[in-house]
Amino acid sequence: MNLIKKQALTLILFLSIVNNVIYSQEWIKITPQFDPPGDYYLLYGKFIDKNKGWFIDGYTLRIMKTIDGGYTWVLSLETNNLLSSPGNITVVDSNNVCALFELNTNSNDSSMIRKSTDGGSTWRDIITPQLNNIFFTNKDTCIGGGSDIYRSFNGGQTWNKVSLPYFDGELTVTYIFFLNNQYGWVSGYFTPPNSSWDGPFVPVLFHTIDGGQNWEIIDLDINNSDMLSKVYFSDLNRGIVTAFNSWIITTNNGGIDWIIKEPPIPHRDVILLNNNGWLVGDNGNMALTTDGGFNWIIQNKLTNNNLESISFVDSNLGFIFAGENTLLKYFKTVGVSEKDYINDLRPFMLKQSFPNPTNSSTNILFSISNSGYIEIELYNILGEKVKRIYNGFLNKGEHRYNIDMGLLAGGIYYCILTYDGYYGIIKILLLK
């Protein structure tokens, strides 16, 4: 949806919204609270549902946890002085969470998995072979990669090196992705003999159809010398592979054919959900694709901080983890009338604001079934927060708040109320 330039167009859009169907997809920047307070770099993170998620702090290597959709985070696991840098975090279900770290040792031949089987209440440390990335296909089976590819069938306790097709050089695994417990991909690169530290490199993509027991090398049909960084498939046909801050390649037939593209932004992570996908990177840059990665549209920035990792619960709810206490949240509502969308939310009832349209201020009325933490914020059509209305604890029952919009420019605004992991949205038209 574009910025509104004329009041007439604004009014037409407003009437279309309230009388017809909402088709909206929004990224918003939320303001997390942290315990203990401080500066956090949300480096690698995952959500398992709309409420529960974890991230690794890039500053301290702590593991933080949320149970309210990312609005508040508490310490789940303190750092360990044996750790040097994080690899990634993988979440199997609401109980099984694993975070990979490099060890601060001279030998550089081993890593550590910090694992919880009770949702982050308790953790244990497991020493592993040197690994750069891990992926759990279930709570027991894990694929890991460093200078080789390994499998574990007992939750990471012991590892078996798998046989790979012959290659001349040293392998470096960068990323592992499995679509299910059988079909998976590993991205990386070879360093040929006698190469210097800066290359040349040979990009490589491995593929398995039997859970990682056997692997083949996929022909990417490219001549570039670069290091692959990420691989992601939305199904057996549609996939995308990225190289470190250079090209991206896409396929829609399972890797038989590939199309190479110049990336629209410097990128750090990618995700593909059917034909829709997101590319995120430095300085708050993000891009959207709606055709499986063949074409990209640069999006409006919500922050200037680096966007590090993406996690989607489903196609309607996602999160971007970023530097400097920054978390972005995506929500999508399709085919729901305004009336039904507002009134069908539980465990609270949110009513349409009044007056609406308004030229100065409006009132919102809502009721909550139990006492709890409430956050109410106002966003413009670009997804930028323009006002915090309330942030704190409220007793159960009905509540009313006035929103002063006298100093804001005319246009469409979104009032977003968050409670108990749920959110409700009201569209407000400000006429000036």
GIUR-V300057 format. One record per residue. N is the residue number from 1. RES is the residue in one small letter. PHI is phi as a letter, one per 30 degrees, with the letter a starting at -180 (none if undefined). Layout:
# GIUR-V300057
N_RES_PHI, N_RES_PHI
This chain:
# GIUR-V300057
1_m_none, 2_n_d, 3_l_d, 4_i_d, 5_k_c, 6_k_b, 7_q_d, 8_a_d, 9_l_d, 10_t_e, 11_l_d, 12_i_d, 13_l_d, 14_f_d, 15_l_d, 16_s_d, 17_i_d, 18_v_d, 19_n_c, 20_n_c, 21_v_c, 22_i_d, 23_y_b, 24_s_b, 25_q_b, 26_e_b, 27_w_c, 28_i_b, 29_k_c, 30_i_c, 31_t_c, 32_p_d, 33_q_c, 34_f_b, 35_d_b, 36_p_d, 37_p_d, 38_g_l, 39_d_c, 40_y_b, 41_y_c, 42_l_d, 43_l_d, 44_y_c, 45_g_b, 46_k_b, 47_f_c, 48_i_c, 49_d_a, 50_k_d, 51_n_c, 52_k_c, 53_g_a, 54_w_b, 55_f_b, 56_i_c, 57_d_d, 58_g_d, 59_y_d, 60_t_c, 61_l_i, 62_r_d, 63_i_c, 64_m_c, 65_k_b, 66_t_b, 67_i_b, 68_d_b, 69_g_i, 70_g_j, 71_y_d, 72_t_b, 73_w_b, 74_v_b, 75_l_d, 76_s_c, 77_l_a, 78_e_d, 79_t_d, 80_n_b, 81_n_d, 82_l_d, 83_l_d, 84_s_c, 85_s_a, 86_p_d, 87_g_c, 88_n_a, 89_i_b, 90_t_b, 91_v_b, 92_v_d, 93_d_a, 94_s_d, 95_n_c, 96_n_c, 97_v_b, 98_c_b, 99_a_b, 100_l_c, 101_f_b, 102_e_d, 103_l_c, 104_n_d, 105_t_b, 106_n_d, 107_s_d, 108_n_h, 109_d_c, 110_s_a, 111_s_b, 112_m_b, 113_i_c, 114_r_c, 115_k_b, 116_s_b, 117_t_c, 118_d_b, 119_g_i, 120_g_j, 121_s_d, 122_t_b, 123_w_b, 124_r_b, 125_d_c, 126_i_b, 127_i_d, 128_t_b, 129_p_e, 130_q_d, 131_l_b, 132_n_c, 133_n_a, 134_i_b, 135_f_b, 136_f_c, 137_t_d, 138_n_a, 139_k_d, 140_d_c, 141_t_c, 142_c_b, 143_i_c, 144_g_b, 145_g_b, 146_g_b, 147_s_c, 148_d_b, 149_i_c, 150_y_b, 151_r_b, 152_s_b, 153_f_c, 154_n_b, 155_g_i, 156_g_j, 157_q_d, 158_t_b, 159_w_b, 160_n_b, 161_k_d, 162_v_c, 163_s_d, 164_l_b, 165_p_e, 166_y_d, 167_f_b, 168_d_c, 169_g_k, 170_e_c, 171_l_d, 172_t_b, 173_v_d, 174_t_c, 175_y_a, 176_i_b, 177_f_b, 178_f_b, 179_l_d, 180_n_a, 181_n_d, 182_q_c, 183_y_c, 184_g_b, 185_w_b, 186_v_b, 187_s_c, 188_g_l, 189_y_a, 190_f_c, 191_t_c, 192_p_d, 193_p_e, 194_n_i, 195_s_d, 196_s_d, 197_w_d, 198_d_c, 199_g_j, 200_p_d, 201_f_c, 202_v_c, 203_p_d, 204_v_b, 205_l_b, 206_f_c, 207_h_b, 208_t_b, 209_i_b, 210_d_b, 211_g_i, 212_g_j, 213_q_d, 214_n_b, 215_w_b, 216_e_b, 217_i_c, 218_i_d, 219_d_d, 220_l_d, 221_d_h, 222_i_b, 223_n_c, 224_n_d, 225_s_c, 226_d_a, 227_m_c, 228_l_d, 229_s_c, 230_k_b, 231_v_b, 232_y_a, 233_f_c, 234_s_d, 235_d_a, 236_l_d, 237_n_c, 238_r_c, 239_g_b, 240_i_b, 241_v_b, 242_t_c, 243_a_c, 244_f_e, 245_n_h, 246_s_b, 247_w_d, 248_i_b, 249_i_b, 250_t_b, 251_t_b, 252_n_b, 253_n_b, 254_g_i, 255_g_j, 256_i_d, 257_d_b, 258_w_b, 259_i_b, 260_i_c, 261_k_b, 262_e_d, 263_p_d, 264_p_d, 265_i_b, 266_p_d, 267_h_b, 268_r_b, 269_d_a, 270_v_b, 271_i_b, 272_l_b, 273_l_b, 274_n_h, 275_n_c, 276_n_d, 277_g_a, 278_w_b, 279_l_b, 280_v_b, 281_g_a, 282_d_d, 283_n_h, 284_g_i, 285_n_d, 286_m_b, 287_a_b, 288_l_c, 289_t_c, 290_t_b, 291_d_b, 292_g_i, 293_g_j, 294_f_d, 295_n_b, 296_w_b, 297_i_c, 298_i_d, 299_q_c, 300_n_d, 301_k_d, 302_l_c, 303_t_a, 304_n_c, 305_n_d, 306_n_d, 307_l_c, 308_e_c, 309_s_b, 310_i_c, 311_s_b, 312_f_c, 313_v_d, 314_d_a, 315_s_d, 316_n_c, 317_l_b, 318_g_b, 319_f_b, 320_i_b, 321_f_c, 322_a_b, 323_g_d, 324_e_h, 325_n_h, 326_t_c, 327_l_b, 328_l_c, 329_k_b, 330_y_c, 331_f_b, 332_k_b, 333_t_b, 334_v_b, 335_g_i, 336_v_b, 337_s_d, 338_e_e, 339_k_d, 340_d_d, 341_y_d, 342_i_d, 343_n_c, 344_d_c, 345_l_c, 346_r_b, 347_p_c, 348_f_b, 349_m_c, 350_l_c, 351_k_c, 352_q_d, 353_s_d, 354_f_b, 355_p_d, 356_n_a, 357_p_d, 358_t_b, 359_n_c, 360_s_a, 361_s_b, 362_t_b, 363_n_c, 364_i_c, 365_l_b, 366_f_b, 367_s_b, 368_i_b, 369_s_d, 370_n_b, 371_s_d, 372_g_l, 373_y_d, 374_i_b, 375_e_b, 376_i_b, 377_e_b, 378_l_c, 379_y_b, 380_n_d, 381_i_d, 382_l_d, 383_g_i, 384_e_c, 385_k_d, 386_v_c, 387_k_a, 388_r_c, 389_i_c, 390_y_a, 391_n_a, 392_g_l, 393_f_c, 394_l_b, 395_n_d, 396_k_d, 397_g_k, 398_e_c, 399_h_b, 400_r_b, 401_y_b, 402_n_c, 403_i_c, 404_d_d, 405_m_c, 406_g_d, 407_l_c, 408_l_c, 409_a_d, 410_g_d, 411_g_k, 412_i_c, 413_y_b, 414_y_c, 415_c_c, 416_i_c, 417_l_c, 418_t_c, 419_y_a, 420_d_h, 421_g_i, 422_y_c, 423_y_b, 424_g_b, 425_i_b, 426_i_b, 427_k_c, 428_i_b, 429_l_c, 430_l_c, 431_l_c, 432_k_b
